[in-house]
Amino acid sequence: MADYPLPKFHFSVEWAPGVNTGFTEVTGLTVEREAIEYRHGVSPEYHKTKQPGLAKYSNITLKRGTFEKDNNFFEWWKETQFFEAKGAKVRRDVTVKLLDEAHNPIITWVIKNAFPIKVQSADLKADANEIAIETIELVHEGCVINNPA
């Protein structure tokens, strides 16, 4: 096993069942834990004790190139309009895999029950020479990190 940090540019994202699209960027793979502060009334110490509280997960942002006749981000976002009627059908697990040179997963993040809250189309600029990039922002209910055996 090599003793060097992993490169971050070789990854894959499965954001719909069986749909593995190339993305240029994935951000927001962050987990936090709130601290609960407490001091009971007869404590001889003049400070609060701290203990772990609820977990917090940041929003996930996915960026990819814009393709002709591909409105999948917007279609998924539109489904949230009638969230009560669709319920769990709107939510999806999203899988992000950091890959090695042989395209095998090194680290896998499974983002649970995600749904879009924002879709941003590409910025248009007449004097630019860039690829059109679209963005989707997801909220979710948890992130599980797996390392293959």
SULSUL-V727382 format. One record per residue. N is the residue number from 0. RES is the residue in one letter. PHI is phi in degrees with one decimal (none if undefined). Layout:
BEGIN
<<N/RES/PHI> <N/RES/PHI>>
END
This chain:
BEGIN
<<0/M/none> <1/A/-73.3> <2/D/-111.5> <3/Y/-144.4> <4/P/-65.2> <5/L/-79.6> <6/P/-72.9> <7/K/-105.1> <8/F/-92.4> <9/H/-111.3> <10/F/-147.9> <11/S/-134.6> <12/V/-133.1> <13/E/-106.9> <14/W/-106.1> <15/A/-144.6> <16/P/-54.5> <17/G/77.0> <18/V/-103.1> <19/N/-117.7> <20/T/-102.5> <21/G/-74.0> <22/F/-118.9> <23/T/-90.3> <24/E/-158.6> <25/V/-130.7> <26/T/-131.0> <27/G/98.6> <28/L/-78.2> <29/T/-120.3> <30/V/-123.5> <31/E/-134.2> <32/R/-131.0> <33/E/-72.3> <34/A/-98.6> <35/I/-97.9> <36/E/-105.1> <37/Y/-149.3> <38/R/-141.5> <39/H/-82.2> <40/G/-64.0> <41/V/-104.3> <42/S/-68.4> <43/P/-75.8> <44/E/-85.5> <45/Y/-102.1> <46/H/-152.6> <47/K/-87.0> <48/T/-90.4> <49/K/-124.2> <50/Q/-144.7> <51/P/-67.5> <52/G/-114.9> <53/L/-72.5> <54/A/-80.7> <55/K/-126.4> <56/Y/-124.1> <57/S/-79.7> <58/N/-67.6> <59/I/-100.1> <60/T/-116.0> <61/L/-116.1> <62/K/-124.9> <63/R/-151.0> <64/G/-68.9> <65/T/-86.2> <66/F/-117.9> <67/E/-61.5> <68/K/59.5> <69/D/-119.1> <70/N/-111.1> <71/N/-58.7> <72/F/-59.8> <73/F/-65.9> <74/E/-62.3> <75/W/-65.2> <76/W/-61.2> <77/K/-61.2> <78/E/-62.1> <79/T/-73.2> <80/Q/-60.5> <81/F/-110.4> <82/F/-58.3> <83/E/-61.1> <84/A/-73.5> <85/K/-85.0> <86/G/57.0> <87/A/-67.6> <88/K/-64.4> <89/V/-75.7> <90/R/-82.1> <91/R/-140.4> <92/D/-86.6> <93/V/-113.9> <94/T/-114.5> <95/V/-114.8> <96/K/-124.3> <97/L/-86.0> <98/L/-110.6> <99/D/-91.8> <100/E/-62.2> <101/A/-92.7> <102/H/66.9> <103/N/-92.7> <104/P/-68.6> <105/I/-98.8> <106/I/-132.8> <107/T/-126.4> <108/W/-107.8> <109/V/-109.1> <110/I/-95.4> <111/K/-90.2> <112/N/53.3> <113/A/-82.9> <114/F/-150.5> <115/P/-79.5> <116/I/-116.7> <117/K/-155.0> <118/V/-125.6> <119/Q/-120.3> <120/S/-75.2> <121/A/-64.2> <122/D/-73.2> <123/L/-104.9> <124/K/-148.2> <125/A/-64.6> <126/D/-100.6> <127/A/-93.4> <128/N/-126.8> <129/E/-133.6> <130/I/-75.8> <131/A/-75.1> <132/I/-113.3> <133/E/-109.7> <134/T/-130.0> <135/I/-129.2> <136/E/-111.6> <137/L/-115.9> <138/V/-103.7> <139/H/-155.3> <140/E/-116.2> <141/G/148.5> <142/C/-134.8> <143/V/-111.2> <144/I/-106.7> <145/N/-120.8> <146/N/-113.1> <147/P/-60.9> <148/A/-71.3>>
END
